[in-house]
Amino acid sequence: MRYLAIDLGQKRTGLAVGDDETGIASPLGVINTAGEDERLRQLGLAIDEQGPGALVLGVPLNMDGSDSPGVTQAKALAEKLQARFGLTVHLVDERLTSAAADEQMAQTGLTRGQKKARRDALAAAAILRNFLATQRRGD
């Protein structure tokens, strides 16, 4: 199955695509908006373009596993996406995915601005890789 992963942010929302057959997750891009309606519209365009069978949405848990303030926003978005697009939305722990993205870019020679522009899509790919690995293990 093909998946579209979403790393929800206040201003930037990262996207990645992948599938459970190959286990490969690739960064797709970033939606730059703080507006919920515009974010949903752009997510709809990505869904139409990529044709996923399901969505994977990162949930920002605290390091101790408790809910952070962003969990409520992520769950609300999951409900809206499922209702609007009729796709299953898998909620996935996104702890340390931004740190993994930063580490991945550390030796690239990119400027701070270039890294910032890519970070959220790379974090979405990390979320999707974690989800696909969990699926393969049968967790």
WOSULNOR-V329835 format. One record per residue. N is the residue number from 1. RES is the residue in three letters. SS is DSSP state (a for helix, b for strand, c for the rest). PHI is phi in whole degrees, -180 to 180 (999 if undefined). Layout:
[[N & RES & SS & PHI] [N & RES & SS & PHI]]
//
This chain:
[[1 & MET & c & 999] [2 & ARG & b & -92] [3 & TYR & b & -125] [4 & LEU & b & -113] [5 & ALA & b & -100] [6 & ILE & b & -130] [7 & ASP & b & -108] [8 & LEU & c & -71] [9 & GLY & c & -133] [10 & GLN & c & -66] [11 & LYS & c & -115] [12 & ARG & b & -123] [13 & THR & b & -120] [14 & GLY & b & -84] [15 & LEU & b & -128] [16 & ALA & b & -147] [17 & VAL & b & -128] [18 & GLY & b & -177] [19 & ASP & b & -145] [20 & ASP & c & -81] [21 & GLU & c & -73] [22 & THR & c & -93] [23 & GLY & c & 76] [24 & ILE & c & -93] [25 & ALA & b & -121] [26 & SER & b & -124] [27 & PRO & b & -61] [28 & LEU & b & -109] [29 & GLY & b & 164] [30 & VAL & b & -133] [31 & ILE & b & -94] [32 & ASN & b & -104] [33 & THR & c & -165] [34 & ALA & c & -99] [35 & GLY & c & -85] [36 & GLU & a & -65] [37 & ASP & a & -63] [38 & GLU & a & -68] [39 & ARG & a & -61] [40 & LEU & a & -63] [41 & ARG & a & -63] [42 & GLN & a & -69] [43 & LEU & a & -63] [44 & GLY & a & -61] [45 & LEU & a & -63] [46 & ALA & a & -65] [47 & ILE & a & -64] [48 & ASP & a & -61] [49 & GLU & a & -72] [50 & GLN & a & -91] [51 & GLY & c & 60] [52 & PRO & c & -71] [53 & GLY & c & -88] [54 & ALA & b & -161] [55 & LEU & b & -114] [56 & VAL & b & -126] [57 & LEU & b & -118] [58 & GLY & b & -71] [59 & VAL & b & -115] [60 & PRO & c & -82] [61 & LEU & b & -82] [62 & ASN & c & -70] [63 & MET & c & -61] [64 & ASP & c & -86] [65 & GLY & c & 90] [66 & SER & c & -79] [67 & ASP & b & -70] [68 & SER & c & -91] [69 & PRO & c & -59] [70 & GLY & a & -75] [71 & VAL & a & -63] [72 & THR & a & -61] [73 & GLN & a & -64] [74 & ALA & a & -64] [75 & LYS & a & -66] [76 & ALA & a & -65] [77 & LEU & a & -64] [78 & ALA & a & -58] [79 & GLU & a & -63] [80 & LYS & a & -65] [81 & LEU & a & -64] [82 & GLN & a & -64] [83 & ALA & a & -68] [84 & ARG & a & -77] [85 & PHE & a & -112] [86 & GLY & c & 68] [87 & LEU & c & -107] [88 & THR & b & -66] [89 & VAL & b & -117] [90 & HIS & b & -92] [91 & LEU & b & -91] [92 & VAL & b & -131] [93 & ASP & b & -58] [94 & GLU & c & -109] [95 & ARG & c & -56] [96 & LEU & c & 70] [97 & THR & a & -72] [98 & SER & a & -68] [99 & ALA & a & -64] [100 & ALA & a & -64] [101 & ALA & a & -64] [102 & ASP & a & -63] [103 & GLU & a & -63] [104 & GLN & a & -62] [105 & MET & a & -94] [106 & ALA & c & -54] [107 & GLN & c & -105] [108 & THR & c & -84] [109 & GLY & c & 83] [110 & LEU & c & -72] [111 & THR & c & -74] [112 & ARG & a & -58] [113 & GLY & a & -64] [114 & GLN & a & -66] [115 & LYS & a & -64] [116 & LYS & a & -60] [117 & ALA & a & -67] [118 & ARG & a & -100] [119 & ARG & a & -52] [120 & ASP & a & -71] [121 & ALA & a & -69] [122 & LEU & a & -67] [123 & ALA & a & -65] [124 & ALA & a & -62] [125 & ALA & a & -65] [126 & ALA & a & -65] [127 & ILE & a & -60] [128 & LEU & a & -67] [129 & ARG & a & -60] [130 & ASN & a & -62] [131 & PHE & a & -63] [132 & LEU & a & -63] [133 & ALA & a & -64] [134 & THR & a & -64] [135 & GLN & a & -64] [136 & ARG & a & -64] [137 & ARG & a & -76] [138 & GLY & c & 82] [139 & ASP & c & -69]]
//
